[in-house]
Amino acid sequence: MDILKNIQGVRDCIKKAALLVDRDPSEITLVGVTKKKSMELVQEAADNNLLDFGENYVQEAREKIPGIKGAVTWHFIGRLQTNKAKYVVSLFDMIHSVDSIKLADELNKHAQRSNRHIKILLEVNLAGEETKAGFPAEDVLSAIEYITGLPYINIRGLMTMPPYFNDPEKARPYFKKLKKLRDSINKSLKNTQALQHLSMGMSGDYEVAVQEGATIVRVGTAIFGQRF
Ligand SMILES: *Cc1c(COP(=O)(O)O)cnc(C)c1O
């Protein structure tokens, strides 16, 4: 497998999708999702100038992250139990999967203890799927109003995972919804930093997500191959 070629291919597709809708490709961050992939593969990607990585599992991340060399930014994208909040605060730069007030409180507490500010995104469950985490769309604004009061937490945007479809076009309405939600929240927030990020799009649908406003795409399989 040619990691460099895969990274380049994904970057090219991001660029095409962005230009198609008159967006500046440089405002989109490619996060390489490395769950279940070896440190050697991660290091190879980092050596080839992919500098943002996403991990899903706390234990796996604790084993891998300290061993990766380079100016790498780590994104936590998996489900996070409150009792593991203390680990992610020291290992990760951004937590994409904040799905409860309780978790935000816990992250704030541990960030304060290590005197560190942590960037977060709120995960939104747009389809109301029971198997998926995330705030219902109607609860996001009040959650943000509360979390804005937590001094060690910086809310930077929203994240979503639409239901799985074979046809990426079917995911498009969910991406549109997340952008609309972010834009309406930015309108109603006063004296607060506007939400910048939309973390949406994976290997099967990131081009559609970019067309709909994604600022962060999370791509695993298309770069690192299938997971077993
Ligand atoms: C695994 C995972 C991805 C990457 O999925 P691919 O289809 O392999 O690109 C993206 N986001 C989240 C939250 C994931 O768990």
The ligand as an SDF file (V2000), in Angstrom:
LIG
                    3D

 15 15  0  0  0  0  0  0  0  0999 V2000
  -13.5090    5.1420   11.9760 C   0  0  0  0  0  0  0  0  0  0  0  0
  -14.0280    6.5240   11.9230 C   0  0  0  0  0  0  0  0  0  0  0  0
  -13.7850    7.3560   10.8190 C   0  0  0  0  0  0  0  0  0  0  0  0
  -13.0490    6.9060    9.5680 C   0  0  0  0  0  0  0  0  0  0  0  0
  -13.8220    6.0130    8.8470 O   0  0  0  0  0  0  0  0  0  0  0  0
  -13.3780    5.5390    7.3590 P   0  0  0  0  0  0  0  0  0  0  0  0
  -14.6480    5.1010    6.7550 O   0  0  0  0  0  0  0  0  0  0  0  0
  -12.3960    4.4480    7.5540 O   0  0  0  0  0  0  0  0  0  0  0  0
  -12.7960    6.7010    6.6920 O   0  0  0  0  0  0  0  0  0  0  0  0
  -14.2430    8.6620   10.8790 C   0  0  0  0  0  0  0  0  0  0  0  0
  -14.9150    9.1240   11.9450 N   0  0  0  0  0  0  0  0  0  0  0  0
  -15.1810    8.3460   13.0160 C   0  0  0  0  0  0  0  0  0  0  0  0
  -15.9250    8.9200   14.1570 C   0  0  0  0  0  0  0  0  0  0  0  0
  -14.7580    7.0230   13.0390 C   0  0  0  0  0  0  0  0  0  0  0  0
  -15.0470    6.2560   14.0930 O   0  0  0  0  0  0  0  0  0  0  0  0
  1  2  1  0
  2  3  1  0
  2 14  2  0
  3  4  1  0
  3 10  2  0
  4  5  1  0
  5  6  1  0
  6  7  2  0
  6  8  1  0
  6  9  1  0
 10 11  1  0
 11 12  2  0
 12 13  1  0
 12 14  1  0
 14 15  1  0
M  END
$$$$
